[in-house]
Amino acid sequence: MHIVFATLAFNQTKYFVALCKELRKSGIDTSIISFHEDSNSYMEENGIRYFNVFPLATAEMEKASQIDSAFSATMGKYKIECPTILLSHEKTTFDLTDDTKLKLKFIGYFKAVEQIISLLKMETQSQIIVFQELGGFASILATFYVARSKNINHFFMEPSFFRGRMFFVKNSLLAHKPKNTAVSISDEVQNYLLETSTNRRIVIPKKDASHYQHPIFKILNRHNTKRLFQKLFSKYFLRRQEEFSHIGQFVYRHIRMLTNRFRFNRFYNSIPNSKFIYYPFHVPMDVALTIRAPLYLDQHFLIDYIARNIPSDYKLVIKEHPAMIGVISHQKTKDLLHRNGNVVLLNPNINNHEVMGKMDLLITINSKTGAESLMRCKRVICLGDAFYNQSKAVNYVTDINNFYSKVNSTLSQPEPQKATIESFFQNVWNETYPGELYYCDSDNISESAKSVVACSFSNKWSF
């Protein structure tokens, strides 16, 4: 077996290098596809074979002519039915408007990764398996589609609902769907659910913990300031390339988040005493929306529609995602609240569990709040692709026409039974693996490496 990882940033590189070393102890060959030139010297120093994508991609981009037709041909080769959807992730994340440059980037990345995978297949007599974090960037998508076109198994590593455990999503961009079988809940899972609910803990992967703070602390954070100057030096003096090279846009977003946090102050409210339905904002640039639920990428439009399709005696409560406070548009939110007197914007400091405990219904696209609401045996309407949307306790709505009747019918239903909820979460636990992404503690690396090997040989996932 030869395991290939793909890295986009230095924290990913450190984690994957540690995994490579751990896997080497078991006699498993590894290599890394690098989309982050600052990481290359680190991999070299640690004796890890890597492939720098950028020289190959640049050469391919320089050869490209008639970009639109070349892009269409590349997408057609990989049987991608709606390639424009794939462009939306980077356009949303980096606020890009030039489709031509983005198409050229996709062409270069796809052809570069194809060369790398072809070389590995020629060199090794082992089975190649590819692992990378779930995402919607050109680098990630190119690696996924090229691997699949060559009948190479590909796993997306995705934090699960359970802290310290991961989904390994095999050969698909869609969320993994656990079984719906009735099983008895273990003491371990029962204690986890009880402790999480009692202590009102939200599920935060260690890799994302720094995002869950006031925007001003993100700007004043010493690590972030250091990384900013490192990126500027690397990009403009060392001329090194990486995926996250839109530095100006990154700085602008954080300034906007800070100013919006203060501008929103006059709109923030406490939890209403009346009956209400809860819609939590998703991270706007997350792959969960851009790739898994593109229909609902414009959340302000969706909230406006929901507000016009709920019973007149209910409020619609909305709250910013705690990791991205201030990132939503101030003007769009102001207009939304002005048009809909039944919409209440909550103070983002209010704990999510406090809101869930008082709500009558949760409406979500595919947020983890949906799973947290199930944990509390609450009614849930799910609109998008989520690991829990096939649960018997969830009302999964694929067509939002006549949404009013769907909301009413869900409100009239009894809350989900505890036994159904427990069976669901036990199945989720059974179909996840131990390990935390980008946490380089030696015990976590050991667990993560075992999980990589275990899922590589497992027939647990079938698509």
C-alpha positions in Angstrom: 0.0 0.0 0.0 1.2 3.5 -0.9 -0.6 6.3 0.8 -0.7 9.8 -0.7 -1.6 12.9 1.3 -2.3 16.4 -0.2 -1.3 19.5 1.8 -2.4 23.1 1.4 -0.8 24.7 4.5 2.0 24.3 7.0 -0.2 23.0 9.8 -1.4 20.3 7.4 2.1 19.5 6.3 3.3 19.0 9.9 0.4 16.6 10.6 0.9 14.6 7.4 4.6 14.4 7.8 4.1 13.0 11.3 1.6 10.5 9.9 4.1 9.5 7.1 6.7 8.8 9.8 4.3 6.8 11.9 3.0 4.8 8.8 6.6 4.1 7.8 7.1 2.1 11.1 4.5 -0.3 9.7 6.3 -0.6 6.4 3.8 1.6 4.5 5.2 3.9 1.8 3.9 7.4 1.7 4.3 10.6 -0.3 2.7 14.1 -0.2 1.3 16.3 -3.0 2.3 19.8 -2.0 0.2 22.8 -2.8 2.3 24.9 -0.4 5.8 25.7 -1.3 6.8 27.0 2.1 6.3 23.4 3.3 8.7 21.8 0.8 11.9 22.3 2.8 10.3 20.9 5.9 9.2 17.7 4.1 12.7 17.4 2.6 14.4 17.8 6.0 12.2 15.0 7.4 12.9 12.6 4.6 9.4 12.6 3.1 9.0 12.4 -0.6 6.8 15.2 -2.0 5.6 16.5 -5.3 5.6 20.2 -5.9 2.5 20.9 -8.0 3.3 24.5 -9.0 6.1 24.0 -11.6 4.0 21.4 -13.3 0.8 23.4 -13.1 2.5 26.6 -14.3 4.0 24.8 -17.3 0.5 23.5 -18.2 -1.1 26.9 -17.8 1.5 28.5 -20.1 0.7 26.0 -22.8 -3.0 26.5 -22.6 -4.8 28.4 -25.3 -8.5 28.9 -25.8 -9.0 28.6 -22.1 -12.8 28.2 -22.1 -12.7 25.2 -24.5 -9.6 23.7 -22.7 -11.5 24.0 -19.4 -14.6 22.4 -20.9 -12.4 19.6 -22.3 -10.7 19.0 -18.9 -14.0 18.9 -17.1 -15.5 16.6 -19.7 -12.6 14.2 -19.4 -13.4 13.8 -15.7 -17.1 13.6 -16.4 -17.9 16.7 -14.3 -21.4 17.6 -15.2 -21.6 21.1 -13.8 -18.1 22.5 -13.5 -19.3 26.1 -12.8 -20.4 24.8 -9.4 -16.8 23.8 -8.6 -15.6 27.4 -9.3 -18.0 28.8 -6.7 -16.0 27.7 -3.7 -12.9 29.8 -4.5 -15.0 32.7 -5.9 -16.9 32.8 -2.6 -13.9 32.2 -0.3 -11.5 34.7 -2.0 -14.1 37.0 -3.5 -12.9 36.3 -7.0 -14.6 37.6 -10.2 -12.3 36.6 -13.0 -13.6 33.2 -14.2 -10.8 33.0 -16.9 -8.0 33.0 -14.3 -9.8 30.4 -12.2 -10.5 28.2 -15.1 -6.8 28.3 -16.1 -5.9 27.4 -12.5 -8.2 24.3 -12.7 -6.6 23.3 -16.0 -3.1 23.5 -14.6 -3.9 21.7 -11.3 -5.8 18.9 -13.0 -3.0 18.2 -15.5 -0.3 18.5 -12.9 -1.9 16.1 -10.4 -2.6 13.7 -13.3 1.2 13.7 -14.0 2.0 13.0 -10.4 -0.5 10.2 -9.9 0.6 8.6 -13.2 4.2 8.7 -12.1 3.3 7.1 -8.8 1.3 4.4 -10.5 4.2 3.6 -12.8 6.8 3.6 -10.0 5.0 1.6 -7.3 3.6 -1.9 -7.5 1.5 -1.1 -4.4 -2.1 -0.1 -4.1 -2.3 3.7 -4.0 -4.8 5.4 -1.7 -5.3 9.1 -1.4 -6.2 11.1 1.7 -6.9 14.8 2.2 -9.1 17.1 4.2 -12.5 17.8 2.8 -12.6 21.1 0.8 -13.7 22.8 -2.3 -10.5 24.4 -3.6 -9.1 23.6 -7.0 -6.2 21.7 -5.5 -8.5 19.4 -3.5 -10.9 18.9 -6.3 -8.2 18.1 -8.8 -6.7 15.5 -6.5 -10.1 13.9 -5.9 -11.2 13.7 -9.5 -7.8 12.5 -10.8 -7.6 9.8 -8.2 -11.1 8.6 -9.1 -10.5 8.7 -12.8 -7.6 6.3 -12.3 -9.7 4.0 -10.0 -7.7 5.0 -7.0 -9.6 5.0 -3.7 -9.8 8.5 -2.2 -10.8 9.4 1.3 -11.8 12.8 2.6 -10.8 13.3 6.2 -13.6 15.2 7.9 -14.1 16.0 11.6 -17.1 14.2 13.0 -19.8 15.2 15.4 -17.8 13.5 18.1 -14.7 15.3 19.3 -11.6 13.4 18.6 -13.1 11.3 15.9 -13.2 11.6 12.1 -15.3 10.6 9.1 -13.4 9.0 6.3 -15.6 9.7 3.3 -14.7 7.3 0.5 -14.8 8.3 -3.2 -17.5 11.0 -2.8 -17.9 14.7 -2.2 -21.1 14.1 -0.4 -21.5 13.6 3.4 -21.2 10.1 4.7 -24.6 8.7 5.7 -24.5 6.3 8.7 -26.7 3.3 8.9 -30.3 3.7 10.2 -30.3 0.4 12.0 -31.6 0.1 15.6 -28.7 -0.5 17.9 -28.2 -0.2 21.7 -26.2 2.8 22.8 -22.9 2.2 24.5 -22.0 3.7 27.8 -19.2 5.7 26.1 -21.6 7.3 23.6 -24.3 7.9 26.2 -21.8 9.6 28.5 -20.5 11.8 25.7 -24.0 13.0 24.7 -25.0 13.6 28.4 -21.8 15.5 29.1 -22.0 17.6 25.9 -25.7 18.5 26.6 -25.2 19.1 30.4 -22.1 21.3 29.9 -23.6 23.0 26.8 -20.5 22.3 24.8 -20.4 23.0 21.1 -18.4 20.7 18.8 -15.2 22.5 17.9 -12.4 20.6 16.1 -9.0 21.5 17.6 -7.8 22.8 14.3 -10.6 25.4 14.3 -10.5 26.4 17.9 -8.8 29.8 17.2 -11.6 30.9 15.0 -14.1 30.9 17.9 -13.3 34.3 19.4 -14.2 37.9 19.0 -12.9 39.4 15.7 -10.7 41.9 17.6 -8.8 39.1 19.2 -8.2 37.5 15.8 -6.7 40.7 14.6 -4.6 41.2 17.7 -3.5 37.6 17.9 0.3 37.3 17.9 0.3 34.1 15.9 -2.0 35.6 13.2 0.2 38.7 13.0 3.3 36.6 12.7 1.7 34.4 10.0 0.6 37.5 8.0 4.2 38.8 7.8 5.5 35.3 7.0 3.0 35.1 4.1 3.9 38.5 2.8 7.6 37.7 2.9 7.1 34.3 1.3 4.9 35.6 -1.5 6.6 38.8 -2.4 10.3 38.2 -1.5 10.7 34.4 -1.8 8.1 34.2 -4.7 6.7 31.0 -3.2 3.2 29.8 -4.2 0.3 28.4 -2.1 -3.4 28.1 -2.3 -4.1 30.8 0.4 -2.2 33.6 -1.3 -5.0 36.2 -1.4 -3.5 38.1 1.5 -5.3 41.4 0.8 -8.7 39.7 0.8 -7.9 37.9 4.0 -7.0 41.1 5.8 -10.0 42.9 4.4 -12.3 40.2 5.6 -11.0 40.4 9.1 -11.3 44.2 9.2 -14.9 43.8 7.9 -15.7 41.2 10.5 -14.5 43.6 13.2 -16.4 46.6 11.9 -19.6 44.5 11.3 -19.4 43.2 14.9 -19.8 46.7 16.2 -22.3 47.8 13.5 -24.5 44.8 14.3 -24.7 45.8 18.0 -27.9 47.7 17.6 -29.6 44.8 15.9 -28.6 42.1 18.5 -31.4 40.8 20.7 -31.8 38.2 23.4 -33.8 35.0 23.0 -37.5 35.9 22.6 -40.0 34.7 25.2 -42.5 33.8 22.5 -42.5 30.6 20.3 -39.7 30.6 17.7 -38.0 28.7 15.0 -34.2 28.7 14.9 -32.0 29.1 11.8 -28.2 29.3 12.6 -26.0 30.9 9.9 -23.5 28.6 8.3 -19.9 29.7 7.5 -20.6 31.4 4.1 -17.5 30.1 2.3 -17.7 26.5 3.6 -17.6 23.5 1.3 -20.8 22.4 3.1 -22.6 25.1 1.1 -20.5 25.7 -2.0 -20.2 22.1 -3.0 -22.7 20.1 -0.9 -25.6 22.5 -0.9 -25.0 25.1 -3.7 -28.7 25.9 -3.9 -28.6 27.6 -0.5 -25.3 29.5 -0.9 -27.2 32.8 -0.5 -28.4 32.4 3.1 -30.1 35.8 3.3 -32.3 34.9 0.4 -33.1 31.6 2.2 -33.9 33.2 5.5 -36.2 35.7 3.8 -38.0 32.8 2.2 -38.3 30.9 5.5 -39.5 34.1 7.3 -42.4 34.2 4.8 -43.3 30.6 5.3 -43.6 30.1 9.0 -46.8 30.4 11.1 -47.7 34.0 12.0 -47.4 33.3 15.8 -43.8 32.3 15.5 -40.6 34.3 15.4 -37.6 33.2 13.2 -34.5 33.5 15.3 -31.1 33.7 13.5 -27.6 33.8 14.8 -24.2 34.2 13.3 -21.8 31.3 13.2 -19.6 31.6 16.3 -16.4 31.0 14.2 -17.2 33.8 11.8 -18.9 36.6 13.7 -19.2 39.7 11.5 -18.5 37.9 8.2 -22.1 38.1 6.9 -23.1 41.2 5.0 -24.2 44.1 7.1 -26.4 45.7 4.4 -28.1 42.4 3.5 -28.8 41.6 7.1 -30.1 45.1 7.8 -32.5 44.9 4.8 -33.6 41.4 5.8 -34.5 42.6 9.3 -36.3 45.7 7.9 -38.4 43.6 5.5 -39.3 40.9 8.1 -40.6 42.0 11.5 -40.7 38.3 12.6 -36.9 37.8 12.3 -34.8 38.2 15.4 -31.0 38.4 15.2 -29.4 37.0 18.4 -26.4 38.3 20.2 -23.6 35.9 19.0 -22.4 35.5 22.6 -25.5 33.5 23.5 -24.7 29.8 23.8 -26.1 27.7 21.0 -27.4 25.1 23.5 -29.4 27.8 25.3 -31.2 28.7 22.0 -31.8 25.0 21.1 -33.2 24.3 24.5 -36.0 26.9 24.0 -36.7 26.6 20.3 -39.7 24.7 18.8 -38.0 23.7 15.6 -34.6 24.0 14.0 -34.3 24.7 10.2 -30.8 24.1 8.9 -29.0 23.4 5.6 -26.5 21.0 7.0 -25.0 22.6 10.1 -23.7 20.5 13.0 -26.3 22.4 15.0 -28.7 20.0 13.4 -26.9 17.0 15.1 -26.7 18.9 18.4 -30.5 19.6 18.2 -31.1 15.9 17.6 -29.0 15.2 20.6 -31.5 17.2 22.6 -34.4 15.4 20.9 -35.6 18.5 19.1 -37.5 18.7 15.8 -35.2 19.3 12.8 -35.8 20.2 9.2 -32.7 19.6 7.1 -32.5 21.1 3.6 -29.0 20.0 2.4 -26.5 17.2 2.3 -25.6 16.3 5.9 -24.5 13.2 7.7 -27.7 13.2 9.7 -30.2 14.0 6.9 -31.3 10.3 6.5 -31.9 9.9 10.2 -35.4 8.7 11.0 -35.6 11.6 13.5 -35.0 14.3 10.8 -37.5 15.8 8.3 -35.3 16.0 5.2 -36.7 18.4 2.7 -35.3 18.3 -0.9 -38.0 20.6 -2.4 -38.8 23.8 -0.6 -41.9 24.6 -2.7 -44.9 24.7 -0.4 -42.5 25.1 2.5 -45.2 26.5 4.8 -47.0 23.2 5.0 -43.8 21.3 5.6 -43.0 23.6 8.6 -46.5 23.2 10.0 -46.5 19.4 9.6 -43.1 19.2 11.4 -44.3 21.5 14.2 -47.3 19.3 14.7 -45.2 16.1 15.1 -44.0 15.0 18.5 -40.4 15.5 19.3 -38.1 12.6 18.2 -38.0 9.6 20.5 -34.9 9.1 22.6 -34.3 5.6 21.5 -34.3 6.6 17.8 -31.8 9.4 18.6 -29.5 7.1 20.6 -29.5 4.5 17.8 -28.5 7.2 15.3 -25.6 8.5 17.3 -24.4 5.0 18.1 -24.3 4.3 14.4 -22.4 7.6 13.8 -19.9 6.6 16.5 -19.5 3.1 15.0 -18.8 4.6 11.5 -16.1 7.1 12.6 -12.5 6.6 13.5 -10.3 8.0 16.3 -8.1 10.9 15.4 -8.1 14.7 15.3 -7.0 16.6 12.2 -3.8 18.7 12.4 -3.2 17.9 16.0 0.4 16.7 16.3 0.3 15.2 19.8 2.1 11.8 19.6 -0.9 9.9 20.9 -3.2 11.5 18.3 -0.7 10.8 15.5 -0.6 7.2 16.6 -4.4 6.9 16.6 -4.8 8.8 13.3 -2.2 6.5 11.6 -4.1 3.4 12.8 -7.3 4.9 11.6 -5.9 5.6 8.1 -4.7 2.0 7.9 -8.0 0.6 9.3 -10.2 2.5 6.9 -7.9 1.7 3.9 -8.7 -2.0 4.4 -12.3 -1.6 5.6 -15.3 -2.3 3.5 -17.4 -0.2 5.9 -18.0 2.6 3.4 -19.8 1.7 0.2 -21.0 4.1 -2.4 
